[in-house]
Amino acid sequence: MIVAVGSWQGSGVVSGGFAGLGAGSVVARPGLVGRLGGPARVTVVSAPPGSGKTVLLRSWIGEPTLAGRVACVAVGRDERDPQRFWLSVLGALRRTDAGSALVRPLTAAPDLDGWVIAERLMKDLAPLAERIWLVIDDVHELGSGEALRQLELLIMRGPPELAFVLATRHDVRLGLHRLRLEGELTELRAAELRFSADEARELLRGAGVELAEPALALLCERTEGWAAGLRLAALSLAGHPDPGRFAAEFSGSERTVAEYLVAEVLERQSETVRRLLLRTSVLERVNGELADLLTGDSGGERVLQDLEEANAFVVALDAARSWFRYHHLFADLLQRELRRTAPGEVTALHRAAAGWFAGHGFPVEAVRHSQAAQDWGLAARLLADHWPGLHLDGQAATVHALLARFRAEASATDAELAVLVAADELARGSLEAAERYLRLAERRSASVLAGRRGQFEVLLGVSRLLHARQRGNLPKVAEEAHRLQALAEAPEAEPGLGEELRALTLINLGSTEVWTARFEEAERHLDQGIALARRIGRPFLEFTGLAYEAVVEIYRSAGRAAERSAQAIELARRHGWTDEPAAGIAYLTFGAVQVGQGRPEDGEAWVQRAERIVTAEAEPAARLAVHYIRGRLELGRGRDADALAAFRAAEWLAGRLDAPNLLLARARAMQVYILVRLGDTERAEQMLAGLGDQDRERGEIRVAAAALRLAQEDPHGATAALAPVVDGSASALPWGWLPHAFLLEAIARDALGETAAAGRALERALDLAEPDGALFLFVMDPAPGLLERHARPGTAHAALIAEILSLLAGQTPGSPPGGPQSPLEPLSDSEIRVLRYLPTNLSMPEIANELYVSHNTVRTHMRHLYAKLGTHRRADTVARARALGLLAPSPLKGRAKLH
């Protein structure tokens, strides 16, 4: 039989709107108090024992405005006498101001019937003109079903001004669902009664205890805001020599907590229920089938559901109420009791749980229970079998935690475990340690059983692939990708493994190609990998691919780069991958777009996120990019020395990679450029001279050389340096660099007195900069006079020039109020195509003709754009998209005028 558990009467834990701290010391909880006296006719306070129900009621009743308007009844333990209960109710009502005049007295008699008393109360209180409340504490103790039915009668048919507040340890059968539908029922449950961190802090202070924030957070987590647990902790902490350590170690095994839970919860259950609770306490979560397995009984699901309904510190984890967990402190107590009463059963229970979880597709829990049973061989095999899936799901932190439980010497004798440790070291940035474990696994490969050799080769191949990618070794990545594909196509390979490995290798190939400037190959491999990842349901691979695709897109369009970054960030948020290196790359790309748009302060938060996540040890190529964007950001702020240090750090890190990185030449070019800004043209010249012939021909270096020549008052030299860039024969430049080249060309031509040529070059720079709002370059090389002469009324770029001049005057580039706090809902490809045409003078029918779609289709996409960007007009949409970096270049350059 299930026995409900309930209120902690007289404890002083919660005093009405207050949580008791000790003599006369309280924590205000006005929100709860306000709900007790709300407009609903019935308020139910249902929560486990120690949640503070009783004292909450006492505090509310004590409010001056309620004097003489509240009747209070506390139901005794296992009350089975309806007459005694109803006489208590009648007496309490007679003590109210209104009830003293309306409710007639009644004396106990052997034949007095509860139905008669309930009917009499309804009649006596019918003239009630002002609201009064009947408060009944511990309603769950009413052991008489007849008394409950009589109470339901009074609730449903009593006068409108008679309100009820019912405190209970679990829901009782009173037909209150009808009141819920009518909006006449207020419910306060355990979740509402939990203490917040601020309330817990005040409770502890009232007991003379000060805890540091980490210790307080841990104590709140352990107690789950349970009032009794916090109060007992406060009592124990008072005068403790090391409060922080005590809070960290506080558990359900602590004496006062254990005594309370045993008395109020465990001892009130039947032997069958206690056995289920103890034997399933080895589990972090339990369902009926598992409970039956560990107890050898049946009906476990019903027992768990009854316990959850009884607020017996059992929490349902799903809407279907099939999976449950125990309150942290209750679980601690149960585990202690199991070890005390049946220590010899613990290992067998863990082993049985491991088998069940392994057989039902829960590998992480299977490994944990194998380890708890000290069956290390089974744990290693299970982890090796399921590691590819865990890796593809982005569960590197989980794998690390599982590996940490093995003995240190285990990986030295188990080749499969050595491979997993190597992969874990890679994920944590220890490349040298990873290499040692890979060599160890290769040496021990002969010890792998024949039936597991194929699986071992897959593990080894994936680890080698990841190692090669982190080193930036593209030939090695391609080699391992080919080898893995051959393994996946072998007859003995696991079904479905081929597509998963292909998606993995495509994403790794593409991400390695990104940093080596093979953009066409990178885009092809990433597109294929993302599409395959979506088809086979591997969102972590899709997320990783999108993050790297954003890096590719920045060579074409800031809008597309920001869009891909936003998609990656959204997936990271949805799945809890916000601290993964790929998320750092997405943050960095989004920040880079904002820096390029002349908004370094907006980009700072995104770059900081990337700096926190992307480490040189785990992702050296990506960290190089972080240094590079940090340099551009500091340059935009005018902190040239800080920028120079960042670019030098990027160049140094490039030396740790196995292949030249695409950002190396750019970092060197930026160093030359900053030396020019600092007035150190001599060192800038020396740095240029120190580059190889091939490097000096790169577009980025030519742009920096042009800046140097202009500083040396050599405009002819500047135009000579820029000639291969402006005619398109130099190496491809990313977004922002090409318009910068044309701006320098315009400045040089203007210095030479070639006004028309300067105007054409400036027009080209503005053409390239406007679609994506690339304002950074105009700040780096300001030319206000040239811009002002070019800003004729009605010209295509009048608005852009005005914005640049404002920026040069010290104003922030235009953006929506408050700035974009985060990427918006991703736009569809069709919406992006329409967005690209909005800066033009084309009408919607003309845009429809260009896209070969109907006018109505364009109108639909426009409505979607307005909704997603929070705008109402076309011009506002262009401005909003430009501010967010979502506006891609127009495909109609040369055919349509830009605003």
Residue pairs with C-beta under 8 A, 6 or more apart in sequence:
1 270
1 273
2 269
2 270
2 273
2 303
2 306
2 307
2 310
2 312
3 268
3 269
3 270
3 310
4 140
4 169
4 170
4 268
4 310
4 311
4 312
5 48
5 49
5 169
5 170
5 264
5 265
5 268
5 310
5 311
5 312
5 313
6 48
6 49
6 53
6 138
6 140
6 141
6 168
6 169
6 170
6 264
6 311
7 49
7 50
7 51
7 53
7 54
7 137
7 138
7 167
7 169
8 49
8 50
8 51
8 52
8 54
8 227
8 228
8 260
8 264
9 54
9 74
9 137
9 138
10 54
11 20
11 50
11 55
11 228
11 231
12 20
12 22
12 55
12 231
13 19
13 20
13 50
13 52
13 55
13 227
13 228
13 230
13 231
14 20
14 29
14 51
14 52
14 53
14 54
14 55
14 56
14 59
14 193
14 227
15 26
15 55
15 56
15 58
15 59
16 33
16 55
16 56
16 57
16 58
16 59
16 60
16 61
16 62
16 63
17 28
17 29
17 30
17 32
17 33
17 56
17 59
17 60
18 26
18 27
18 28
18 29
18 55
18 59
19 26
19 27
19 29
19 52
19 55
19 195
19 199
19 203
19 227
19 230
19 231
20 26
20 55
20 231
21 27
21 202
21 203
21 205
21 206
21 207
21 234
22 206
22 207
25 206
25 207
26 59
26 206
27 195
27 199
27 202
27 203
27 206
29 56
29 199
32 56
32 188
32 192
32 193
33 56
33 59
33 60
33 63
35 43
35 186
35 188
35 192
36 43
36 45
36 56
36 57
36 60
36 165
36 188
37 60
37 63
37 66
37 133
38 186
40 163
40 179
40 183
40 184
40 185
40 186
41 155
41 160
41 162
41 163
41 164
41 179
41 184
41 185
42 155
42 163
42 164
42 165
42 166
42 176
42 179
42 184
42 185
42 186
43 163
43 164
43 165
43 166
43 185
43 186
43 187
43 188
44 166
44 168
44 171
44 176
44 185
44 186
44 187
44 188
45 53
45 56
45 57
45 165
45 166
45 167
45 168
45 188
45 193
46 167
46 168
46 169
46 170
46 171
46 187
46 188
46 189
46 190
46 311
47 53
47 169
47 188
47 189
47 190
47 193
47 311
48 169
48 190
48 226
48 265
48 311
48 312
48 313
48 327
49 169
49 228
49 260
49 264
49 265
50 226
50 227
50 228
50 229
50 231
50 260
50 264
51 190
51 193
51 194
51 226
51 227
51 228
52 193
52 227
52 228
53 137
53 167
53 168
53 193
54 74
54 137
54 138
54 167
56 193
57 72
57 135
57 137
57 165
57 167
60 66
61 70
61 72
61 135
66 133
68 96
68 97
69 96
69 97
69 98
69 130
69 131
69 132
69 133
70 96
70 132
70 133
70 135
71 89
71 92
71 93
71 95
71 96
71 99
71 132
71 133
71 134
71 135
72 92
72 135
72 137
73 85
73 88
73 89
73 92
73 134
73 135
73 136
73 137
74 136
74 137
74 138
75 85
75 136
75 137
75 138
75 139
75 141
75 142
76 138
76 141
77 141
78 141
78 143
79 85
79 141
79 142
79 143
79 144
79 147
80 143
80 144
81 144
82 114
82 144
82 146
82 147
82 150
83 108
83 112
83 113
83 114
83 117
84 108
85 114
85 142
85 144
85 147
86 114
86 117
86 118
86 147
86 150
87 106
87 108
87 112
87 117
89 117
89 121
89 134
89 136
90 103
90 106
90 117
90 121
92 134
93 99
93 103
93 121
93 125
93 132
93 134
94 100
94 103
94 105
96 132
98 128
98 129
98 130
98 132
99 125
99 132
102 124
102 125
102 127
102 128
103 121
103 124
103 125
104 120
104 124
106 112
106 117
106 120
114 146
114 147
114 150
115 150
115 153
117 150
118 150
118 151
118 153
118 154
119 153
121 154
121 158
122 153
122 154
122 157
122 158
122 159
125 158
125 159
125 162
126 159
127 159
128 159
128 161
128 162
129 161
130 161
131 161
131 162
131 163
132 161
132 162
132 163
133 163
133 164
133 165
134 162
134 163
134 164
134 165
135 164
135 165
135 166
135 167
136 151
136 164
136 165
136 166
136 167
137 167
138 167
138 168
138 169
139 151
139 166
139 167
139 168
139 172
140 168
140 169
140 170
140 172
142 148
142 151
142 172
145 173
148 172
148 173
148 174
151 174
152 173
152 174
152 175
154 162
155 164
155 174
155 176
155 179
156 175
156 178
166 174
169 310
169 311
170 309
170 310
170 311
170 312
171 309
176 185
179 185
180 187
190 311
193 225
193 227
194 224
194 225
194 226
195 203
195 220
195 223
195 225
195 226
195 227
195 230
196 225
197 216
197 217
197 220
200 216
200 219
200 220
200 223
200 225
200 230
201 211
201 216
203 230
203 231
203 234
204 210
204 211
204 216
204 230
204 233
204 234
204 237
206 234
207 234
207 235
207 237
207 238
208 238
208 239
209 234
209 237
209 238
209 240
209 243
210 243
211 219
211 237
211 243
211 244
211 247
212 244
214 244
215 243
215 244
215 247
215 248
216 247
218 247
218 248
219 230
219 233
219 247
219 250
220 230
221 328
222 229
222 250
222 251
222 328
222 329
223 229
223 230
223 233
223 250
223 328
223 329
224 327
224 328
224 329
226 327
226 329
228 260
229 257
229 329
232 254
232 256
232 257
232 260
233 246
233 247
233 250
233 254
233 257
235 256
236 246
236 250
236 254
236 256
237 243
237 246
237 247
240 246
250 257
251 257
251 328
251 329
251 332
252 258
252 261
252 328
252 329
252 330
252 331
252 332
252 333
252 334
252 336
253 332
253 333
253 335
253 336
257 329
257 333
258 333
258 336
261 313
261 329
261 330
261 333
262 333
262 337
265 312
265 313
265 330
266 274
266 277
266 333
266 334
266 337
269 277
269 312
272 297
272 303
273 303
273 307
275 295
275 297
276 291
276 295
276 297
276 300
276 303
276 304
277 307
277 326
277 334
278 334
278 337
278 338
278 341
278 342
279 294
279 295
279 338
279 342
279 345
279 349
280 286
280 290
280 291
280 294
280 295
280 300
281 326
281 331
281 334
281 335
281 337
281 338
282 294
282 335
282 338
282 346
282 349
282 350
282 353
282 369
282 372
283 290
283 294
283 353
284 325
284 365
284 368
285 317
285 323
285 324
285 325
286 300
286 304
286 323
286 324
286 325
287 300
287 301
287 304
287 322
287 323
287 324
288 299
288 300
288 301
288 302
288 304
288 322
289 300
289 301
289 356
290 300
290 353
290 356
291 297
291 300
291 301
291 303
291 304
292 298
292 299
292 300
293 352
293 353
293 356
294 349
294 352
294 353
301 322
304 314
304 324
305 316
305 321
307 314
307 324
308 314
308 315
308 316
308 321
308 324
313 326
313 327
313 329
313 330
314 324
314 325
314 326
314 327
315 324
315 325
315 326
315 327
316 323
316 324
317 323
317 324
317 325
325 331
326 334
338 345
338 346
339 346
347 372
347 373
347 374
348 373
350 369
350 370
350 372
350 373
351 369
351 370
351 373
351 375
353 365
353 369
354 365
354 366
354 367
354 369
354 370
354 373
354 375
354 378
354 382
355 366
357 363
357 365
357 366
357 369
358 366
358 382
363 382
363 383
363 385
363 386
363 389
363 390
364 386
364 390
364 395
364 398
364 402
366 382
367 379
367 382
367 383
367 386
367 402
368 402
368 405
370 376
370 378
370 379
370 382
371 379
371 402
371 405
371 406
376 406
376 407
376 410
379 402
379 405
379 406
380 406
380 410
380 414
380 416
380 417
381 416
381 452
383 399
383 402
383 403
383 417
383 420
384 416
384 417
384 419
384 420
384 452
384 455
384 456
384 459
385 455
387 399
387 420
387 423
387 459
388 458
388 459
388 462
388 497
388 500
388 501
389 500
390 398
390 399
391 399
391 423
391 462
392 500
392 503
392 504
392 538
392 540
392 541
393 538
393 540
394 540
394 543
394 575
394 577
394 580
396 424
396 427
396 580
399 420
399 423
399 424
399 427
400 424
400 427
400 428
403 417
403 420
403 421
403 424
406 417
410 417
411 417
411 418
411 420
411 421
411 437
411 440
412 418
412 440
413 444
414 444
415 440
415 441
415 444
415 445
415 447
415 448
415 456
416 441
416 448
416 452
416 455
416 456
416 459
418 437
418 438
418 440
418 441
418 444
419 437
419 438
419 441
419 456
419 459
419 460
419 463
420 459
421 437
422 433
422 434
422 435
422 436
422 437
422 438
422 441
422 463
422 467
423 434
423 459
423 462
423 463
423 466
425 431
425 433
425 434
425 437
426 434
426 463
426 466
426 467
426 470
426 618
427 618
428 617
428 618
429 615
429 616
429 617
429 618
429 619
430 617
431 467
431 470
431 471
431 617
434 463
434 467
435 467
438 460
438 463
438 464
438 467
441 460
441 463
442 460
445 456
445 460
448 456
454 487
454 490
454 492
454 493
455 494
457 487
458 484
458 487
458 488
458 497
458 501
461 480
461 483
461 484
461 487
462 484
462 501
462 504
464 476
464 480
465 477
465 480
465 481
465 484
465 504
465 505
465 508
466 508
468 476
468 477
468 479
468 480
468 512
469 477
469 508
469 511
469 512
470 618
470 619
470 620
470 621
471 620
471 657
471 658
472 512
472 515
472 516
472 620
472 621
472 657
472 658
472 659
472 661
473 512
473 658
473 659
474 509
474 512
474 513
474 516
474 518
474 659
476 658
477 508
477 509
477 512
478 509
480 505
481 505
481 506
481 508
481 509
484 501
484 504
484 505
485 498
485 501
485 502
485 505
487 493
487 501
488 497
488 498
488 500
488 501
488 502
489 498
496 536
499 532
499 535
499 536
500 536
500 538
502 532
503 529
503 532
503 533
503 536
503 538
503 541
504 529
504 541
506 525
506 526
506 528
506 529
506 532
506 545
507 525
507 526
507 529
507 530
507 533
507 541
507 544
507 545
507 548
509 521
509 522
509 525
509 529
510 521
510 522
510 523
510 524
510 525
510 526
510 529
510 545
510 548
510 549
511 522
511 526
511 544
511 545
511 548
513 519
513 521
513 522
513 525
514 522
514 526
514 548
514 551
514 552
514 662
515 621
515 622
515 624
515 625
515 657
515 659
515 661
515 662
515 663
516 659
516 660
516 661
516 662
517 662
519 552
519 555
519 732
522 548
522 552
523 549
523 552
526 545
526 548
526 549
526 552
527 549
529 541
529 545
530 541
530 542
530 545
530 546
530 549
533 539
533 540
533 541
533 542
533 545
534 542
539 571
539 574
539 575
540 575
540 577
542 571
543 568
543 571
543 572
543 575
543 577
543 580
543 582
543 583
544 568
544 580
544 582
546 564
546 565
546 567
546 568
546 571
546 586
547 564
547 565
547 568
547 582
547 583
547 585
547 586
547 589
548 582
548 585
549 564
550 561
550 562
550 563
550 564
550 565
550 568
550 585
550 586
550 589
550 590
551 561
551 585
551 589
551 625
553 560
553 561
553 563
553 564
554 561
554 589
554 592
554 593
554 734
554 735
555 732
555 733
555 734
555 735
556 735
556 889
557 735
557 771
557 772
557 888
557 889
558 593
558 596
558 597
558 735
558 736
558 772
558 773
558 774
558 885
558 887
559 771
559 772
559 832
559 835
559 836
559 881
559 885
559 886
559 887
559 888
559 889
560 832
560 888
561 589
561 590
561 592
561 593
561 735
561 885
562 589
562 590
562 593
562 823
562 884
562 885
562 886
563 826
563 827
563 832
563 886
563 888
564 586
564 589
565 586
565 587
565 589
565 590
565 593
565 823
566 590
566 823
566 824
566 826
566 886
567 826
568 582
568 583
568 585
568 586
569 578
569 583
569 586
569 587
569 590
569 822
569 823
570 823
570 825
570 826
571 577
572 578
572 580
572 582
572 583
572 586
577 583
579 613
580 613
581 613
581 614
581 618
581 619
581 622
583 609
583 613
584 609
584 610
584 612
584 613
584 614
584 619
584 622
584 626
585 610
585 614
585 619
585 622
585 625
587 606
587 607
587 609
587 610
587 613
588 606
588 607
588 610
588 614
588 622
588 625
588 626
588 629
590 606
590 823
590 885
591 603
591 604
591 605
591 606
591 607
591 609
591 610
591 629
591 633
592 603
592 607
592 629
592 632
593 603
593 772
593 885
594 600
594 602
594 603
594 606
594 885
595 603
595 607
595 629
595 632
595 633
595 636
595 776
596 632
596 735
596 736
596 772
596 774
596 775
596 776
597 772
597 773
597 774
597 775
597 776
597 813
597 882
597 883
597 885
598 636
598 773
598 775
598 776
598 778
598 779
598 807
598 813
599 812
599 813
599 815
599 819
600 633
600 634
600 636
600 637
601 812
602 815
602 819
602 820
603 629
603 633
604 633
607 626
607 629
607 630
607 633
610 626
610 629
611 626
611 630
614 622
614 623
614 626
615 623
616 623
616 653
616 656
620 653
620 656
620 657
621 657
621 661
623 653
624 650
624 653
624 654
624 657
624 661
624 663
624 664
624 667
625 650
625 663
627 646
627 647
627 649
627 650
627 653
627 667
628 646
628 647
628 650
628 663
628 666
628 667
628 670
630 646
631 643
631 644
631 645
631 646
631 647
631 650
631 667
631 670
632 643
632 670
632 776
633 643
634 640
634 642
634 643
634 646
635 643
635 670
635 674
635 780
636 776
636 779
636 780
640 674
640 677
640 678
641 678
643 670
643 674
644 671
644 674
644 675
644 678
647 667
647 668
647 670
647 671
647 674
648 667
648 671
650 663
650 664
650 667
651 664
651 667
651 668
651 671
654 660
654 661
654 663
654 664
654 667
665 695
665 698
665 700
665 701
666 700
666 734
668 687
668 691
668 695
668 700
668 701
668 704
669 698
669 700
669 701
669 703
669 704
670 704
671 687
672 684
672 687
672 688
672 701
672 704
672 705
672 707
672 708
673 684
673 703
673 704
673 707
673 780
675 681
675 683
675 684
675 687
676 684
676 704
676 707
676 708
676 711
679 711
681 708
681 711
681 712
684 704
684 708
685 708
688 696
688 701
688 704
688 705
688 708
691 701
695 701
696 702
696 705
697 724
697 730
697 731
698 730
698 731
699 724
699 725
699 730
699 731
699 732
699 733
699 737
699 738
699 741
700 731
700 733
700 737
702 721
702 722
702 724
702 725
702 730
702 741
703 721
703 722
703 725
703 733
703 737
703 740
703 741
703 744
705 718
705 721
706 717
706 718
706 719
706 721
706 722
706 741
706 744
706 745
706 748
707 718
707 744
707 781
709 715
709 716
709 717
709 718
709 720
709 721
709 748
710 718
710 744
710 747
710 748
710 751
715 747
715 748
715 749
715 751
715 752
716 748
716 752
718 744
718 745
718 747
718 748
719 745
719 748
719 749
719 752
722 741
722 744
722 745
722 748
724 730
725 733
725 738
725 741
726 741
726 742
726 745
726 761
726 764
733 741
735 772
735 774
736 774
736 776
736 777
738 768
739 764
739 765
739 766
739 767
739 768
739 769
739 774
739 777
740 765
740 777
740 780
740 781
742 761
742 762
742 764
742 765
742 768
743 761
743 762
743 765
743 777
743 778
743 781
743 783
744 781
745 761
745 765
746 758
746 759
746 761
746 762
746 765
746 783
746 786
747 758
747 781
747 783
747 786
749 755
749 757
749 758
749 761
750 758
750 783
750 786
758 786
759 790
762 783
762 786
762 787
762 790
763 790
763 796
763 797
765 777
766 790
766 796
766 797
766 800
766 801
767 797
767 893
767 898
768 774
769 775
769 777
769 778
769 800
770 797
770 800
770 839
770 898
771 836
771 839
771 887
771 888
771 889
771 890
771 898
772 882
772 885
772 887
772 888
772 889
773 813
773 882
773 883
773 885
773 887
775 803
775 804
775 807
775 813
778 787
778 804
778 807
778 808
779 807
779 808
782 808
784 805
784 808
787 801
787 804
787 805
788 801
788 805
790 797
790 801
791 797
791 798
791 801
791 802
791 805
792 798
795 801
796 897
796 898
796 899
797 898
799 899
803 813
803 814
806 813
807 813
813 883
814 879
814 883
815 883
816 870
816 880
816 883
819 883
820 883
820 884
823 884
824 868
824 869
824 870
824 884
824 886
825 868
827 835
827 864
827 865
827 868
827 886
828 864
830 861
831 861
831 864
831 865
831 868
832 886
832 888
833 851
834 847
834 851
834 858
834 861
834 862
834 865
835 865
835 877
835 881
835 886
835 887
835 888
836 887
836 888
836 889
836 890
836 891
837 847
837 850
837 851
837 890
837 891
837 892
838 874
838 877
838 878
838 881
838 887
839 878
839 887
839 890
839 898
839 899
840 847
840 890
840 892
840 896
840 897
840 898
840 899
841 896
841 897
841 899
842 850
842 892
842 896
844 855
844 858
844 859
844 862
845 855
845 858
847 858
848 854
848 855
848 857
848 858
850 892
851 858
862 874
862 877
865 871
865 877
865 881
866 872
866 877
869 877
869 880
869 881
869 884
869 886
870 880
871 877
871 880
875 899
878 887
878 899
881 887
890 896
890 898
